[in-house]
Amino acid sequence: MRFMMLMIPRGYETAEAGTMPSAEAVAAMMKYNEALKDAGVLITLDGLHPPSMGARVSFADGKPLVTDGPFTEAKEVLGGYWMIDVSSRDEAIAWAKRCPASNNEIIEIRQVQEMSEFPPDVQKAAAGFTELQGNSTAR
């Protein structure tokens, strides 16, 4: 079962461009990341720049509208994520509980939808999806 663990740092929604974590926080997080890797459950992970450097594309009236960050209405934003492969939701929660997060951080855990969970008509409509997953590359 694949799960995405989403890091939600309170206050990051107003962070300025170029905001970075401390070396101490990164060192502690790297120990945690290494533990995920050593256990064989880590698929991928990344940190995200603050929303002030991002953009949102909304589709009011079916037309794309681009809004540059920061986003004044945002109450919670993502600071990073881990994708893990574990045997259960409980195991995903156990890994999240081991994270060296600070008192202003929350980890949301979401199970990834597997193609086999969808009815046949949806699987047919999504033909080729699995191949697309395997073809993504970093730039």
VENLIN-V452315 format. One record per residue. RES is the residue in three letters. PHI is phi in whole degrees, -180 to 180 (none if undefined). PSI is psi as a letter, one per 30 degrees, with the letter a starting at -180 (999 if undefined). Layout:
res phi psi
RES PHI PSI
RES PHI PSI
This chain:
res phi psi
MET none k
ARG -98 k
PHE -132 k
MET -106 k
MET -103 j
LEU -105 k
MET -84 k
ILE -120 j
PRO -87 k
ARG -62 k
GLY 93 f
TYR -67 f
GLU -63 f
THR -111 g
ALA -66 k
GLU -77 l
ALA -56 k
GLY 88 f
THR -63 k
MET -130 l
PRO -73 l
SER -74 l
ALA -61 e
GLU -65 e
ALA -66 e
VAL -66 e
ALA -62 e
ALA -64 e
MET -68 e
MET -64 e
LYS -62 e
TYR -64 e
ASN -61 e
GLU -63 e
ALA -65 e
LEU -60 e
LYS -65 e
ASP -62 e
ALA -79 f
GLY 78 g
VAL -105 f
LEU -78 k
ILE -98 e
THR -161 l
LEU -159 l
ASP -161 l
GLY -98 l
LEU -119 k
HIS -65 l
PRO -64 l
PRO -59 f
SER -61 f
MET -100 f
GLY -99 a
ALA -147 l
ARG -123 k
VAL -116 j
SER -107 l
PHE -130 h
ALA -62 k
ASP 58 g
GLY 76 g
LYS -112 k
PRO -70 k
LEU -128 k
VAL -95 k
THR -122 k
ASP -79 k
GLY -73 l
PRO -74 l
PHE -109 j
THR -61 f
GLU -85 f
ALA -71 k
LYS -107 e
GLU -137 k
VAL -135 l
LEU -84 k
GLY -107 f
GLY 171 a
TYR -157 l
TRP -128 k
MET -111 k
ILE -125 l
ASP -123 j
VAL -132 l
SER -86 f
SER -163 l
ARG -61 e
ASP -60 e
GLU -67 e
ALA -62 e
ILE -63 e
ALA -61 e
TRP -66 e
ALA -62 e
LYS -66 f
ARG -84 f
CYS -64 k
PRO -82 h
ALA -72 l
SER -87 l
ASN -71 f
ASN -106 g
GLU -119 k
ILE -127 k
ILE -114 k
GLU -97 k
ILE -113 k
ARG -131 k
GLN -76 k
VAL -79 k
GLN -73 k
GLU -97 k
MET -56 e
SER -65 f
GLU -79 f
PHE -86 l
PRO -68 l
PRO -54 e
ASP -66 e
VAL -72 e
GLN -59 e
LYS -65 e
ALA -63 f
ALA -98 g
ALA -53 k
GLY 95 f
PHE -61 e
THR -61 e
GLU -66 e
LEU -63 e
GLN -59 e
GLY -78 f
ASN -103 g
SER -75 k
THR -134 k
ALA -77 k
ARG -108 999
